[in-house]
Amino acid sequence: MTEIGKISYRLASAAGIVSLLLASGCSSKKYVRSQTTPLIEKTNELDDATAENNRQIHSVDERAQQGIQNAQQSASAANSNATAASQAAAKAQSSAQEAVNRADSLASVVANLDNYKQIGDASVTFGFDKSVLTRKDKEQLDQLASQLSSDKNYILEITGGTDSTGSAEYNYALSQRRAEAVVQYLASKYNVPPHKFYLIGIGEDQEVASNRTAAGRAKNRRVRVQVLSNAAAGAANTVSTLREP
């Protein structure tokens, strides 16, 4: 028999006893109170137990809801991180494509590019994560620039590079800054007009040495400057000059 059944049975028995006592005229208020008080106390205990069970159920439900909310927040954060990584990869790819397009632009902008021949070449290197020319770098560029005054039909192809340290996107920007440092030096000191420069930052895409060693990485942190001259145009100008009266 369950606890509630037992209580019901006792209540029924008490009620019967009370009825008999009242019927026989032998009951008293004190006797009735002594018999019913324990039953009332037991009922109150059951009410308290029921209330405690409800509180525990409510507490478990709150913890479950909090756990679900935390899991949803973690999933949202993971999804946000994945989206950010995808956007970064897409941006890096875009930067790489932009570099390729700029490299291709040399052939599209310069007419008869095949007629241009290399007449000078120099390479300057930079410190780790640096884009500032050293005194030695400037001396090398000075030697190269000495060839420019004797030939007006030239262009300067300037290619900036980096080692493999860092992200591809950052290296594209760093290699571009290095190429721009060379352009600024030659333009300011030797009055080379802007249309003579064709520069490109290729990041780590074209290594000249292995990036597995410190010495190799140092060689890859460079800017190569090529002086290209249109010999055919120079010859045509010479002939034109000789024919003048």
Rosetta constraint file for C-alpha pairs under 8 A:
AtomPair CA 1 CA 5 HARMONIC 5.97 0.50
AtomPair CA 1 CA 6 HARMONIC 6.39 0.50
AtomPair CA 2 CA 6 HARMONIC 6.12 0.50
AtomPair CA 3 CA 7 HARMONIC 6.24 0.50
AtomPair CA 4 CA 8 HARMONIC 6.11 0.50
AtomPair CA 5 CA 9 HARMONIC 6.04 0.50
AtomPair CA 6 CA 10 HARMONIC 6.15 0.50
AtomPair CA 7 CA 11 HARMONIC 6.07 0.50
AtomPair CA 7 CA 39 HARMONIC 7.21 0.50
AtomPair CA 7 CA 43 HARMONIC 7.99 0.50
AtomPair CA 8 CA 12 HARMONIC 6.08 0.50
AtomPair CA 9 CA 13 HARMONIC 6.09 0.50
AtomPair CA 10 CA 14 HARMONIC 5.92 0.50
AtomPair CA 10 CA 39 HARMONIC 7.69 0.50
AtomPair CA 11 CA 15 HARMONIC 5.98 0.50
AtomPair CA 11 CA 39 HARMONIC 7.14 0.50
AtomPair CA 12 CA 16 HARMONIC 6.17 0.50
AtomPair CA 13 CA 17 HARMONIC 6.14 0.50
AtomPair CA 14 CA 18 HARMONIC 5.98 0.50
AtomPair CA 14 CA 35 HARMONIC 7.10 0.50
AtomPair CA 14 CA 36 HARMONIC 7.20 0.50
AtomPair CA 15 CA 19 HARMONIC 6.08 0.50
AtomPair CA 16 CA 20 HARMONIC 6.17 0.50
AtomPair CA 17 CA 21 HARMONIC 6.05 0.50
AtomPair CA 18 CA 22 HARMONIC 5.97 0.50
AtomPair CA 18 CA 27 HARMONIC 7.35 0.50
AtomPair CA 18 CA 32 HARMONIC 6.81 0.50
AtomPair CA 19 CA 23 HARMONIC 5.92 0.50
AtomPair CA 20 CA 24 HARMONIC 5.98 0.50
AtomPair CA 21 CA 25 HARMONIC 5.85 0.50
AtomPair CA 21 CA 26 HARMONIC 5.30 0.50
AtomPair CA 21 CA 27 HARMONIC 4.72 0.50
AtomPair CA 22 CA 26 HARMONIC 6.52 0.50
AtomPair CA 22 CA 27 HARMONIC 5.56 0.50
AtomPair CA 27 CA 31 HARMONIC 6.60 0.50
AtomPair CA 27 CA 32 HARMONIC 7.14 0.50
AtomPair CA 28 CA 32 HARMONIC 6.34 0.50
AtomPair CA 29 CA 33 HARMONIC 6.11 0.50
AtomPair CA 30 CA 34 HARMONIC 6.26 0.50
AtomPair CA 31 CA 35 HARMONIC 6.41 0.50
AtomPair CA 32 CA 36 HARMONIC 6.22 0.50
AtomPair CA 33 CA 37 HARMONIC 5.85 0.50
AtomPair CA 34 CA 38 HARMONIC 7.59 0.50
AtomPair CA 35 CA 39 HARMONIC 7.67 0.50
AtomPair CA 36 CA 40 HARMONIC 6.36 0.50
AtomPair CA 37 CA 41 HARMONIC 6.25 0.50
AtomPair CA 38 CA 42 HARMONIC 6.20 0.50
AtomPair CA 39 CA 43 HARMONIC 6.21 0.50
AtomPair CA 40 CA 44 HARMONIC 6.30 0.50
AtomPair CA 41 CA 45 HARMONIC 6.27 0.50
AtomPair CA 42 CA 46 HARMONIC 6.35 0.50
AtomPair CA 43 CA 47 HARMONIC 6.32 0.50
AtomPair CA 44 CA 48 HARMONIC 6.24 0.50
AtomPair CA 45 CA 49 HARMONIC 6.20 0.50
AtomPair CA 46 CA 50 HARMONIC 6.13 0.50
AtomPair CA 47 CA 51 HARMONIC 6.21 0.50
AtomPair CA 48 CA 52 HARMONIC 6.18 0.50
AtomPair CA 49 CA 53 HARMONIC 6.21 0.50
AtomPair CA 50 CA 54 HARMONIC 6.28 0.50
AtomPair CA 51 CA 55 HARMONIC 6.31 0.50
AtomPair CA 52 CA 56 HARMONIC 6.25 0.50
AtomPair CA 53 CA 57 HARMONIC 6.15 0.50
AtomPair CA 54 CA 58 HARMONIC 6.13 0.50
AtomPair CA 55 CA 59 HARMONIC 6.15 0.50
AtomPair CA 56 CA 60 HARMONIC 6.19 0.50
AtomPair CA 57 CA 61 HARMONIC 6.19 0.50
AtomPair CA 58 CA 62 HARMONIC 6.25 0.50
AtomPair CA 59 CA 63 HARMONIC 6.33 0.50
AtomPair CA 60 CA 64 HARMONIC 6.16 0.50
AtomPair CA 61 CA 65 HARMONIC 6.16 0.50
AtomPair CA 62 CA 66 HARMONIC 6.17 0.50
AtomPair CA 63 CA 67 HARMONIC 6.10 0.50
AtomPair CA 64 CA 68 HARMONIC 6.24 0.50
AtomPair CA 65 CA 69 HARMONIC 6.16 0.50
AtomPair CA 66 CA 70 HARMONIC 6.11 0.50
AtomPair CA 67 CA 71 HARMONIC 6.17 0.50
AtomPair CA 68 CA 72 HARMONIC 6.20 0.50
AtomPair CA 69 CA 73 HARMONIC 6.22 0.50
AtomPair CA 70 CA 74 HARMONIC 6.17 0.50
AtomPair CA 71 CA 75 HARMONIC 6.16 0.50
AtomPair CA 72 CA 76 HARMONIC 6.13 0.50
AtomPair CA 73 CA 77 HARMONIC 6.13 0.50
AtomPair CA 74 CA 78 HARMONIC 6.14 0.50
AtomPair CA 75 CA 79 HARMONIC 6.14 0.50
AtomPair CA 76 CA 80 HARMONIC 6.09 0.50
AtomPair CA 77 CA 81 HARMONIC 6.18 0.50
AtomPair CA 78 CA 82 HARMONIC 6.18 0.50
AtomPair CA 79 CA 83 HARMONIC 6.17 0.50
AtomPair CA 80 CA 84 HARMONIC 6.20 0.50
AtomPair CA 81 CA 85 HARMONIC 6.15 0.50
AtomPair CA 82 CA 86 HARMONIC 6.17 0.50
AtomPair CA 83 CA 87 HARMONIC 6.20 0.50
AtomPair CA 84 CA 88 HARMONIC 6.16 0.50
AtomPair CA 85 CA 89 HARMONIC 6.18 0.50
AtomPair CA 86 CA 90 HARMONIC 6.16 0.50
AtomPair CA 87 CA 91 HARMONIC 6.09 0.50
AtomPair CA 88 CA 92 HARMONIC 6.13 0.50
AtomPair CA 89 CA 93 HARMONIC 6.16 0.50
AtomPair CA 90 CA 94 HARMONIC 6.12 0.50
AtomPair CA 91 CA 95 HARMONIC 6.18 0.50
AtomPair CA 91 CA 169 HARMONIC 7.56 0.50
AtomPair CA 92 CA 96 HARMONIC 6.23 0.50
AtomPair CA 92 CA 168 HARMONIC 6.38 0.50
AtomPair CA 92 CA 169 HARMONIC 4.87 0.50
AtomPair CA 93 CA 97 HARMONIC 6.16 0.50
AtomPair CA 94 CA 98 HARMONIC 6.08 0.50
AtomPair CA 95 CA 99 HARMONIC 6.26 0.50
AtomPair CA 95 CA 169 HARMONIC 6.50 0.50
AtomPair CA 95 CA 172 HARMONIC 7.15 0.50
AtomPair CA 96 CA 100 HARMONIC 6.41 0.50
AtomPair CA 96 CA 169 HARMONIC 7.79 0.50
AtomPair CA 96 CA 172 HARMONIC 7.51 0.50
AtomPair CA 96 CA 202 HARMONIC 7.83 0.50
AtomPair CA 97 CA 101 HARMONIC 6.20 0.50
AtomPair CA 98 CA 102 HARMONIC 6.18 0.50
AtomPair CA 99 CA 103 HARMONIC 6.25 0.50
AtomPair CA 99 CA 172 HARMONIC 7.90 0.50
AtomPair CA 99 CA 200 HARMONIC 6.65 0.50
AtomPair CA 99 CA 201 HARMONIC 6.60 0.50
AtomPair CA 99 CA 202 HARMONIC 6.24 0.50
AtomPair CA 100 CA 104 HARMONIC 6.23 0.50
AtomPair CA 101 CA 105 HARMONIC 6.12 0.50
AtomPair CA 102 CA 106 HARMONIC 7.14 0.50
AtomPair CA 102 CA 200 HARMONIC 6.45 0.50
AtomPair CA 103 CA 200 HARMONIC 6.31 0.50
AtomPair CA 104 CA 108 HARMONIC 6.78 0.50
AtomPair CA 105 CA 109 HARMONIC 5.86 0.50
AtomPair CA 106 CA 110 HARMONIC 5.88 0.50
AtomPair CA 106 CA 198 HARMONIC 6.72 0.50
AtomPair CA 107 CA 111 HARMONIC 7.31 0.50
AtomPair CA 107 CA 113 HARMONIC 6.10 0.50
AtomPair CA 112 CA 116 HARMONIC 7.53 0.50
AtomPair CA 113 CA 230 HARMONIC 7.99 0.50
AtomPair CA 115 CA 230 HARMONIC 5.56 0.50
AtomPair CA 115 CA 231 HARMONIC 6.79 0.50
AtomPair CA 115 CA 232 HARMONIC 6.49 0.50
AtomPair CA 116 CA 154 HARMONIC 7.98 0.50
AtomPair CA 116 CA 228 HARMONIC 5.52 0.50
AtomPair CA 116 CA 229 HARMONIC 4.95 0.50
AtomPair CA 116 CA 230 HARMONIC 4.24 0.50
AtomPair CA 116 CA 231 HARMONIC 6.55 0.50
AtomPair CA 117 CA 228 HARMONIC 5.17 0.50
AtomPair CA 117 CA 229 HARMONIC 5.30 0.50
AtomPair CA 117 CA 230 HARMONIC 6.41 0.50
AtomPair CA 117 CA 231 HARMONIC 7.14 0.50
AtomPair CA 118 CA 226 HARMONIC 6.63 0.50
AtomPair CA 118 CA 227 HARMONIC 5.67 0.50
AtomPair CA 118 CA 228 HARMONIC 4.40 0.50
AtomPair CA 118 CA 229 HARMONIC 6.29 0.50
AtomPair CA 119 CA 226 HARMONIC 7.76 0.50
AtomPair CA 119 CA 227 HARMONIC 5.67 0.50
AtomPair CA 119 CA 228 HARMONIC 5.91 0.50
AtomPair CA 119 CA 229 HARMONIC 6.53 0.50
AtomPair CA 120 CA 144 HARMONIC 6.60 0.50
AtomPair CA 120 CA 147 HARMONIC 7.57 0.50
AtomPair CA 120 CA 226 HARMONIC 5.79 0.50
AtomPair CA 120 CA 227 HARMONIC 4.76 0.50
AtomPair CA 120 CA 228 HARMONIC 7.20 0.50
AtomPair CA 121 CA 144 HARMONIC 7.03 0.50
AtomPair CA 121 CA 224 HARMONIC 7.37 0.50
AtomPair CA 121 CA 225 HARMONIC 5.66 0.50
AtomPair CA 121 CA 226 HARMONIC 4.55 0.50
AtomPair CA 121 CA 227 HARMONIC 6.12 0.50
AtomPair CA 122 CA 140 HARMONIC 6.80 0.50
AtomPair CA 122 CA 141 HARMONIC 6.99 0.50
AtomPair CA 122 CA 144 HARMONIC 6.67 0.50
AtomPair CA 122 CA 224 HARMONIC 5.86 0.50
AtomPair CA 122 CA 225 HARMONIC 5.19 0.50
AtomPair CA 122 CA 226 HARMONIC 6.64 0.50
AtomPair CA 123 CA 140 HARMONIC 7.79 0.50
AtomPair CA 123 CA 222 HARMONIC 6.54 0.50
AtomPair CA 123 CA 223 HARMONIC 5.61 0.50
AtomPair CA 123 CA 224 HARMONIC 4.36 0.50
AtomPair CA 123 CA 225 HARMONIC 6.10 0.50
AtomPair CA 124 CA 137 HARMONIC 5.36 0.50
AtomPair CA 124 CA 140 HARMONIC 7.34 0.50
AtomPair CA 124 CA 222 HARMONIC 5.40 0.50
AtomPair CA 124 CA 223 HARMONIC 5.41 0.50
AtomPair CA 124 CA 224 HARMONIC 6.62 0.50
AtomPair CA 125 CA 137 HARMONIC 7.23 0.50
AtomPair CA 125 CA 218 HARMONIC 7.25 0.50
AtomPair CA 125 CA 219 HARMONIC 6.66 0.50
AtomPair CA 125 CA 220 HARMONIC 7.70 0.50
AtomPair CA 125 CA 221 HARMONIC 5.48 0.50
AtomPair CA 125 CA 222 HARMONIC 4.02 0.50
AtomPair CA 125 CA 223 HARMONIC 6.39 0.50
AtomPair CA 126 CA 130 HARMONIC 5.89 0.50
AtomPair CA 126 CA 131 HARMONIC 6.37 0.50
AtomPair CA 126 CA 132 HARMONIC 7.09 0.50
AtomPair CA 126 CA 133 HARMONIC 7.05 0.50
AtomPair CA 126 CA 134 HARMONIC 7.89 0.50
AtomPair CA 126 CA 218 HARMONIC 7.56 0.50
AtomPair CA 126 CA 221 HARMONIC 5.50 0.50
AtomPair CA 126 CA 222 HARMONIC 5.94 0.50
AtomPair CA 127 CA 131 HARMONIC 7.64 0.50
AtomPair CA 127 CA 218 HARMONIC 7.40 0.50
AtomPair CA 127 CA 221 HARMONIC 7.19 0.50
AtomPair CA 128 CA 218 HARMONIC 7.71 0.50
AtomPair CA 128 CA 221 HARMONIC 7.43 0.50
AtomPair CA 129 CA 174 HARMONIC 7.43 0.50
AtomPair CA 130 CA 178 HARMONIC 7.87 0.50
AtomPair CA 131 CA 174 HARMONIC 7.19 0.50
AtomPair CA 131 CA 177 HARMONIC 6.09 0.50
AtomPair CA 131 CA 178 HARMONIC 4.69 0.50
AtomPair CA 131 CA 181 HARMONIC 6.76 0.50
AtomPair CA 132 CA 178 HARMONIC 7.22 0.50
AtomPair CA 132 CA 181 HARMONIC 6.70 0.50
AtomPair CA 133 CA 137 HARMONIC 5.70 0.50
AtomPair CA 133 CA 138 HARMONIC 6.55 0.50
AtomPair CA 133 CA 181 HARMONIC 7.06 0.50
AtomPair CA 133 CA 182 HARMONIC 7.57 0.50
AtomPair CA 134 CA 138 HARMONIC 6.37 0.50
AtomPair CA 135 CA 139 HARMONIC 6.30 0.50
AtomPair CA 136 CA 140 HARMONIC 6.48 0.50
AtomPair CA 137 CA 141 HARMONIC 6.40 0.50
AtomPair CA 138 CA 142 HARMONIC 6.02 0.50
AtomPair CA 139 CA 143 HARMONIC 6.39 0.50
AtomPair CA 140 CA 144 HARMONIC 6.46 0.50
AtomPair CA 141 CA 145 HARMONIC 6.02 0.50
AtomPair CA 141 CA 186 HARMONIC 7.57 0.50
AtomPair CA 142 CA 146 HARMONIC 6.38 0.50
AtomPair CA 143 CA 147 HARMONIC 7.62 0.50
AtomPair CA 144 CA 148 HARMONIC 7.58 0.50
AtomPair CA 145 CA 149 HARMONIC 7.69 0.50
AtomPair CA 145 CA 186 HARMONIC 7.51 0.50
AtomPair CA 145 CA 190 HARMONIC 7.33 0.50
AtomPair CA 147 CA 151 HARMONIC 7.20 0.50
AtomPair CA 148 CA 152 HARMONIC 7.08 0.50
AtomPair CA 148 CA 154 HARMONIC 7.67 0.50
AtomPair CA 151 CA 229 HARMONIC 7.52 0.50
AtomPair CA 153 CA 229 HARMONIC 5.57 0.50
AtomPair CA 153 CA 230 HARMONIC 5.58 0.50
AtomPair CA 153 CA 231 HARMONIC 7.62 0.50
AtomPair CA 153 CA 233 HARMONIC 6.94 0.50
AtomPair CA 153 CA 234 HARMONIC 6.39 0.50
AtomPair CA 154 CA 196 HARMONIC 7.10 0.50
AtomPair CA 154 CA 227 HARMONIC 6.59 0.50
AtomPair CA 154 CA 228 HARMONIC 5.32 0.50
AtomPair CA 154 CA 229 HARMONIC 4.17 0.50
AtomPair CA 154 CA 230 HARMONIC 6.22 0.50
AtomPair CA 155 CA 196 HARMONIC 4.69 0.50
AtomPair CA 155 CA 197 HARMONIC 6.14 0.50
AtomPair CA 155 CA 198 HARMONIC 7.41 0.50
AtomPair CA 155 CA 227 HARMONIC 6.02 0.50
AtomPair CA 155 CA 228 HARMONIC 5.31 0.50
AtomPair CA 155 CA 229 HARMONIC 6.53 0.50
AtomPair CA 156 CA 196 HARMONIC 5.87 0.50
AtomPair CA 156 CA 197 HARMONIC 4.96 0.50
AtomPair CA 156 CA 198 HARMONIC 6.02 0.50
AtomPair CA 156 CA 199 HARMONIC 7.94 0.50
AtomPair CA 156 CA 225 HARMONIC 6.63 0.50
AtomPair CA 156 CA 226 HARMONIC 5.67 0.50
AtomPair CA 156 CA 227 HARMONIC 4.91 0.50
AtomPair CA 156 CA 228 HARMONIC 6.26 0.50
AtomPair CA 157 CA 197 HARMONIC 6.32 0.50
AtomPair CA 157 CA 198 HARMONIC 4.92 0.50
AtomPair CA 157 CA 199 HARMONIC 5.81 0.50
AtomPair CA 157 CA 225 HARMONIC 5.84 0.50
AtomPair CA 157 CA 226 HARMONIC 5.16 0.50
AtomPair CA 157 CA 227 HARMONIC 6.62 0.50
AtomPair CA 157 CA 228 HARMONIC 7.40 0.50
AtomPair CA 158 CA 179 HARMONIC 6.21 0.50
AtomPair CA 158 CA 183 HARMONIC 7.93 0.50
AtomPair CA 158 CA 197 HARMONIC 7.28 0.50
AtomPair CA 158 CA 198 HARMONIC 6.10 0.50
AtomPair CA 158 CA 199 HARMONIC 4.48 0.50
AtomPair CA 158 CA 200 HARMONIC 6.37 0.50
AtomPair CA 158 CA 223 HARMONIC 6.77 0.50
AtomPair CA 158 CA 224 HARMONIC 5.73 0.50
AtomPair CA 158 CA 225 HARMONIC 4.62 0.50
AtomPair CA 158 CA 226 HARMONIC 6.49 0.50
AtomPair CA 159 CA 179 HARMONIC 6.25 0.50
AtomPair CA 159 CA 199 HARMONIC 5.76 0.50
AtomPair CA 159 CA 200 HARMONIC 5.05 0.50
AtomPair CA 159 CA 201 HARMONIC 5.87 0.50
AtomPair CA 159 CA 202 HARMONIC 7.01 0.50
AtomPair CA 159 CA 223 HARMONIC 5.46 0.50
AtomPair CA 159 CA 224 HARMONIC 5.21 0.50
AtomPair CA 159 CA 225 HARMONIC 6.61 0.50
AtomPair CA 160 CA 175 HARMONIC 4.58 0.50
AtomPair CA 160 CA 176 HARMONIC 5.95 0.50
AtomPair CA 160 CA 177 HARMONIC 7.96 0.50
AtomPair CA 160 CA 178 HARMONIC 5.90 0.50
AtomPair CA 160 CA 179 HARMONIC 4.86 0.50
AtomPair CA 160 CA 199 HARMONIC 7.72 0.50
AtomPair CA 160 CA 200 HARMONIC 6.20 0.50
AtomPair CA 160 CA 201 HARMONIC 4.56 0.50
AtomPair CA 160 CA 202 HARMONIC 6.05 0.50
AtomPair CA 160 CA 203 HARMONIC 6.96 0.50
AtomPair CA 160 CA 222 HARMONIC 6.15 0.50
AtomPair CA 160 CA 223 HARMONIC 4.32 0.50
AtomPair CA 160 CA 224 HARMONIC 6.56 0.50
AtomPair CA 161 CA 171 HARMONIC 7.88 0.50
AtomPair CA 161 CA 172 HARMONIC 7.92 0.50
AtomPair CA 161 CA 175 HARMONIC 4.82 0.50
AtomPair CA 161 CA 176 HARMONIC 7.95 0.50
AtomPair CA 161 CA 178 HARMONIC 7.86 0.50
AtomPair CA 161 CA 201 HARMONIC 6.18 0.50
AtomPair CA 161 CA 202 HARMONIC 5.53 0.50
AtomPair CA 161 CA 203 HARMONIC 4.73 0.50
AtomPair CA 161 CA 204 HARMONIC 5.88 0.50
AtomPair CA 161 CA 205 HARMONIC 7.74 0.50
AtomPair CA 161 CA 206 HARMONIC 7.36 0.50
AtomPair CA 161 CA 207 HARMONIC 7.74 0.50
AtomPair CA 161 CA 220 HARMONIC 6.20 0.50
AtomPair CA 161 CA 221 HARMONIC 5.63 0.50
AtomPair CA 161 CA 222 HARMONIC 5.40 0.50
AtomPair CA 161 CA 223 HARMONIC 6.03 0.50
AtomPair CA 162 CA 171 HARMONIC 6.19 0.50
AtomPair CA 162 CA 174 HARMONIC 7.32 0.50
AtomPair CA 162 CA 175 HARMONIC 5.86 0.50
AtomPair CA 162 CA 202 HARMONIC 7.89 0.50
AtomPair CA 162 CA 203 HARMONIC 5.06 0.50
AtomPair CA 162 CA 204 HARMONIC 4.98 0.50
AtomPair CA 162 CA 207 HARMONIC 7.96 0.50
AtomPair CA 162 CA 217 HARMONIC 7.83 0.50
AtomPair CA 162 CA 220 HARMONIC 5.33 0.50
AtomPair CA 162 CA 221 HARMONIC 4.26 0.50
AtomPair CA 162 CA 222 HARMONIC 6.55 0.50
AtomPair CA 163 CA 171 HARMONIC 7.96 0.50
AtomPair CA 163 CA 203 HARMONIC 7.51 0.50
AtomPair CA 163 CA 204 HARMONIC 5.40 0.50
AtomPair CA 163 CA 207 HARMONIC 7.34 0.50
AtomPair CA 163 CA 211 HARMONIC 6.31 0.50
AtomPair CA 163 CA 217 HARMONIC 5.03 0.50
AtomPair CA 163 CA 218 HARMONIC 7.28 0.50
AtomPair CA 163 CA 220 HARMONIC 5.08 0.50
AtomPair CA 163 CA 221 HARMONIC 5.57 0.50
AtomPair CA 164 CA 171 HARMONIC 7.90 0.50
AtomPair CA 164 CA 204 HARMONIC 5.51 0.50
AtomPair CA 164 CA 211 HARMONIC 6.28 0.50
AtomPair CA 164 CA 217 HARMONIC 7.44 0.50
AtomPair CA 166 CA 170 HARMONIC 6.64 0.50
AtomPair CA 166 CA 171 HARMONIC 6.68 0.50
AtomPair CA 167 CA 171 HARMONIC 6.25 0.50
AtomPair CA 168 CA 172 HARMONIC 6.24 0.50
AtomPair CA 168 CA 203 HARMONIC 6.85 0.50
AtomPair CA 168 CA 204 HARMONIC 7.28 0.50
AtomPair CA 169 CA 173 HARMONIC 6.62 0.50
AtomPair CA 170 CA 174 HARMONIC 6.17 0.50
AtomPair CA 171 CA 175 HARMONIC 5.93 0.50
AtomPair CA 171 CA 203 HARMONIC 4.65 0.50
AtomPair CA 171 CA 204 HARMONIC 6.65 0.50
AtomPair CA 172 CA 176 HARMONIC 6.23 0.50
AtomPair CA 172 CA 201 HARMONIC 5.73 0.50
AtomPair CA 172 CA 202 HARMONIC 5.82 0.50
AtomPair CA 172 CA 203 HARMONIC 4.22 0.50
AtomPair CA 172 CA 204 HARMONIC 7.62 0.50
AtomPair CA 173 CA 177 HARMONIC 6.33 0.50
AtomPair CA 173 CA 201 HARMONIC 7.11 0.50
AtomPair CA 173 CA 203 HARMONIC 7.44 0.50
AtomPair CA 174 CA 178 HARMONIC 6.35 0.50
AtomPair CA 174 CA 201 HARMONIC 7.70 0.50
AtomPair CA 174 CA 203 HARMONIC 7.16 0.50
AtomPair CA 175 CA 179 HARMONIC 6.31 0.50
AtomPair CA 175 CA 201 HARMONIC 4.63 0.50
AtomPair CA 175 CA 202 HARMONIC 6.37 0.50
AtomPair CA 175 CA 203 HARMONIC 5.22 0.50
AtomPair CA 175 CA 223 HARMONIC 7.90 0.50
AtomPair CA 176 CA 180 HARMONIC 6.16 0.50
AtomPair CA 176 CA 199 HARMONIC 7.99 0.50
AtomPair CA 176 CA 200 HARMONIC 6.37 0.50
AtomPair CA 176 CA 201 HARMONIC 4.16 0.50
AtomPair CA 176 CA 202 HARMONIC 7.57 0.50
AtomPair CA 176 CA 203 HARMONIC 7.85 0.50
AtomPair CA 177 CA 181 HARMONIC 6.18 0.50
AtomPair CA 177 CA 201 HARMONIC 7.82 0.50
AtomPair CA 178 CA 182 HARMONIC 6.67 0.50
AtomPair CA 178 CA 201 HARMONIC 7.96 0.50
AtomPair CA 178 CA 222 HARMONIC 7.83 0.50
AtomPair CA 178 CA 223 HARMONIC 6.69 0.50
AtomPair CA 179 CA 183 HARMONIC 6.42 0.50
AtomPair CA 179 CA 199 HARMONIC 6.45 0.50
AtomPair CA 179 CA 200 HARMONIC 6.99 0.50
AtomPair CA 179 CA 201 HARMONIC 6.64 0.50
AtomPair CA 179 CA 223 HARMONIC 6.06 0.50
AtomPair CA 180 CA 184 HARMONIC 6.05 0.50
AtomPair CA 180 CA 199 HARMONIC 7.63 0.50
AtomPair CA 181 CA 185 HARMONIC 6.31 0.50
AtomPair CA 182 CA 186 HARMONIC 6.32 0.50
AtomPair CA 182 CA 223 HARMONIC 7.81 0.50
AtomPair CA 183 CA 187 HARMONIC 5.91 0.50
AtomPair CA 183 CA 197 HARMONIC 7.24 0.50
AtomPair CA 184 CA 188 HARMONIC 5.94 0.50
AtomPair CA 185 CA 189 HARMONIC 5.99 0.50
AtomPair CA 186 CA 190 HARMONIC 5.44 0.50
AtomPair CA 186 CA 191 HARMONIC 7.01 0.50
AtomPair CA 186 CA 192 HARMONIC 6.33 0.50
AtomPair CA 187 CA 191 HARMONIC 4.82 0.50
AtomPair CA 187 CA 192 HARMONIC 4.53 0.50
AtomPair CA 187 CA 193 HARMONIC 6.55 0.50
AtomPair CA 187 CA 194 HARMONIC 7.33 0.50
AtomPair CA 188 CA 192 HARMONIC 7.47 0.50
AtomPair CA 192 CA 196 HARMONIC 6.90 0.50
AtomPair CA 193 CA 197 HARMONIC 7.71 0.50
AtomPair CA 202 CA 206 HARMONIC 7.07 0.50
AtomPair CA 204 CA 220 HARMONIC 7.62 0.50
AtomPair CA 207 CA 211 HARMONIC 7.67 0.50
AtomPair CA 207 CA 220 HARMONIC 5.69 0.50
AtomPair CA 208 CA 216 HARMONIC 7.81 0.50
AtomPair CA 208 CA 219 HARMONIC 6.83 0.50
AtomPair CA 208 CA 220 HARMONIC 5.85 0.50
AtomPair CA 209 CA 216 HARMONIC 4.73 0.50
AtomPair CA 209 CA 217 HARMONIC 6.97 0.50
AtomPair CA 209 CA 219 HARMONIC 6.40 0.50
AtomPair CA 209 CA 220 HARMONIC 6.38 0.50
AtomPair CA 210 CA 216 HARMONIC 4.88 0.50
AtomPair CA 210 CA 217 HARMONIC 6.73 0.50
AtomPair CA 211 CA 216 HARMONIC 5.29 0.50
AtomPair CA 211 CA 217 HARMONIC 4.79 0.50
AtomPair CA 211 CA 220 HARMONIC 7.69 0.50
AtomPair CA 212 CA 216 HARMONIC 6.90 0.50
AtomPair CA 212 CA 217 HARMONIC 7.31 0.50
AtomPair CA 213 CA 217 HARMONIC 6.25 0.50
AtomPair CA 214 CA 218 HARMONIC 6.19 0.50
AtomPair CA 215 CA 219 HARMONIC 6.53 0.50
AtomPair CA 216 CA 220 HARMONIC 6.48 0.50
AtomPair CA 217 CA 221 HARMONIC 6.52 0.50
AtomPair CA 218 CA 222 HARMONIC 7.89 0.50
AtomPair CA 230 CA 234 HARMONIC 6.41 0.50
AtomPair CA 231 CA 235 HARMONIC 6.19 0.50
AtomPair CA 232 CA 236 HARMONIC 6.21 0.50
AtomPair CA 233 CA 237 HARMONIC 6.20 0.50
AtomPair CA 234 CA 238 HARMONIC 6.27 0.50
AtomPair CA 235 CA 239 HARMONIC 6.29 0.50
AtomPair CA 236 CA 240 HARMONIC 6.16 0.50
AtomPair CA 237 CA 241 HARMONIC 6.15 0.50
AtomPair CA 238 CA 242 HARMONIC 6.32 0.50
AtomPair CA 239 CA 243 HARMONIC 6.35 0.50
AtomPair CA 240 CA 244 HARMONIC 6.64 0.50
